[in-house]
Amino acid sequence: MPYKIVFFDIDGTLVNEEKKIPPDTKVAIEKLKDRNIKVAIATESSCSHRREV
């Protein structure tokens, strides 16, 4: 069965120590989207700390 959605944690997984998404991670996300795989965030962080990425 093909994947339909992939969840990422934010700290240390999706963003680096500088709170930025590394270029290779952006490429990987684009490849998932090109395959019609949804990309989502799953985190314990407070909603007040979220922002558009």
VEXVEXRO-908161 format. One record per residue (C-alpha): x, y, z negated. Coordinates in Angstrom, 1 decimal, always signed. Layout:
X,Y,Z
...
***
This chain:
+0.0,+0.0,+0.0
+1.5,+3.4,+1.0
+1.9,+6.1,-1.6
-0.8,+8.8,-1.6
+0.6,+11.1,-4.3
+3.9,+11.7,-6.1
+4.1,+13.4,-9.5
+7.2,+15.3,-10.7
+8.1,+16.4,-14.2
+9.4,+20.0,-14.1
+12.4,+20.3,-16.5
+15.4,+18.3,-15.3
+13.5,+16.6,-12.5
+11.9,+19.2,-10.2
+14.0,+22.2,-11.3
+17.6,+22.5,-12.4
+19.2,+24.2,-15.4
+18.8,+27.6,-13.6
+15.0,+26.9,-13.4
+15.3,+26.7,-9.6
+14.3,+23.9,-7.2
+17.5,+22.6,-5.5
+17.6,+22.6,-1.7
+17.7,+18.8,-1.5
+14.6,+18.5,-3.6
+12.8,+21.0,-1.4
+13.7,+18.9,+1.6
+12.5,+15.7,-0.1
+9.2,+17.4,-1.0
+8.8,+18.6,+2.6
+9.4,+15.0,+3.8
+6.7,+13.7,+1.5
+4.3,+16.4,+2.7
+5.1,+15.5,+6.4
+4.0,+12.0,+5.6
+0.7,+13.3,+4.1
+1.8,+12.4,+0.6
+0.5,+14.9,-2.0
+3.0,+16.4,-4.4
+1.9,+17.2,-7.9
+3.3,+18.3,-11.3
+2.9,+16.3,-14.5
+4.4,+17.9,-17.5
+4.1,+18.4,-21.3
+5.0,+22.1,-20.9
+2.4,+24.6,-21.9
+0.2,+26.0,-19.1
+1.3,+29.5,-20.1
+4.8,+28.7,-18.8
+3.7,+27.6,-15.3
+4.3,+29.6,-12.2
+3.9,+29.2,-8.4
+6.8,+27.2,-6.9
***
